[in-house]
Every structure is written in structure tokens, then in C-alpha cells.
Amino acid sequence: MYRAILLDVSKRLKLKADKEMSTFEIGATVTGTILRNTWKKMDEEHKQEFLHAVDAG
């Protein structure tokens, strides 16, 4: 079920994901894309809050 959801989300995001990819690979692709898109939309204050929350800055 989780794999089917990931494949559906990747299709909706227009990502290259096929049935030969592992569930982990598909999940990493989807997660990375969502994070990159969200990061681009954040202002500097929110970026700093995020980095602080994940203990990266």
C-alpha cells in the first residue's frame, strides 16, 4: 500500500519513478523533491528556523 502511494505521488509530481526502483529509492526521491520545493519557497527566517529545528545550523 505504501509503495503504491509513493508511486502515485511521484507520478503527480512528474518524477521519474518506475516499478523496478526500490520503495526506499522512490521514497527518497519524493521526499527530496518535496523538501527542495519547500525550501525554495521559504524566506530566510523560516530557513533558519528549519535548520535550527533539525539541528543543522
Protein Blocks (a to p, Z undefined) as FASTA:
>chain_A
ZZmmmmmmmmmnopacdfkbcfklmmmmmmmmmmmmmmmmpcfklmmmmmmmnopZZ
